[in-house]
Structures are given as structure tokens and as C-alpha cells.
Amino acid sequence: MQSAGQYLKQNYFYLRDIRKSLALLFYLICIPLLCSCGPWNLPAYGYIDKDDPPLKSTPMLMPENAPSIPQGFKPVLKNDYDFEIAGHEGVDIKAKKYTPVIAAASGTVIDSSWGPFYGHQIIILHDTKQGRFFVQSYYWHLSKRLLQVGDEVKRGQQIGTLGSTGLLASYPHLHFEVRVSEIKDQTYYSPVNPHKYWTNGAGKISCYENGKDYSTGGFSISYPVFCK
Ligand SMILES: [Zn+2]
């Protein structure tokens, strides 16, 4: 019988290699993942993704009083070998921790949960369709969730507070996504560029206005934080 000590001694180089490989794996997987939501990913401010033809030539209008967007939407693309290239399937809105986060449009809360990567999350299924699509909005990294699954929510109503919960948040921000599906009960809704759906038109970030009538004109979204 070989003792554990002898085994370790004989296989020292082999085990060291495994340790090295695991470390390499960590660097290859976790660091790009952490970087994808970091504040150092800055060039996206004031830009609309170039890979999205309908918005290619649309200038983005950012109201002066709106909290900024340090990172915009980048679709996940597949390379020639069918590997997915990391994208960013929403927009990051930077503001102070505990800033109120508000519903971008009216609907029903279909998820209010915590996860290791996105932290505290709320998902709203909206009442009105966008053309043939049902629409959901996602709110990640919240410091506090104020709503539960099944709650009805009105546009502009506070749903939680902004934070930096979850491994993908390295500074306080709201990761906001818009997702669509032709089938309402579909589990997976596809992320789309939120800049297409603002109340004032594509590329025109629209602050929520208290008292404004949003009932006409089909589906559109308001900025999910108040403008100052
Ligand atoms: Zn993000």
C-alpha cells in the first residue's frame, strides 16, 4: 500500500500541472466574464451597436439630466466555429447606490429573485405587445427588490433600488434588458437593443414623466431610473 504522502511525492509535478490548468481555466473563463460588466468597458457611451442594421445610422439622444450609460448593448454573435462571442445584452445605467429603479412600462412581475451573477433581479412581462412580440424587461444588480412574483406594476412605479449585487457588477449600476418573444409562454425571450423602444422614438432616451398619458401608441419604454 502506498501512503498518501508517497503518492503526493510521486505525483507532485502532475498535481502541480493540474493546479496550473485549473488556474488557467479560471483566468480564461472568469476574468472575461467579470470584465463584461465593468466600468472600464467605456466606449459604448453615446453609441448604438454597429451590428444592428436598423439602428446603425440612428444618433443616440441622451437627455442631459439622465443618469449615464457607461456600457451599451452588444449582441452575442457566433464566430466561424459557432462559438458565441461575448456580448452585452442590455444597457448599464450608472447611478448612486439606492437610487430608485422604476418600471420601464406597465406589466406583471414574473421573477423576483437572487442569483450569483446578476444579484437581485426583477423581470416584468409587459401588458402591451410590440407588433407581434411580447416584451419583458430585466433589472439586475438591485440592492433591494420591492416587488414579488405576480405583482401588477405601473410604468414609473418603483420596483427596487439600484445596487451592485452579483458577481457581474463591479460598481453600482442597473443592468437593464429588453427581451421579446412571439410566443407569450416561451421560457426564453431574446434580448434586443433597448434603444429601439423609447417612447420618443428609436435612439431617443425618454425620461419618465409623471402624469403623462402613456396609454396610446402601442408599446414603448421609459428610462428605468428617474432623470434628475
Ligand atoms: Zn451589464
Residues whose N, C-alpha, C, O or C-beta is under 5 A from the ligand:
A	BS01	ZN	C37 D92 H175
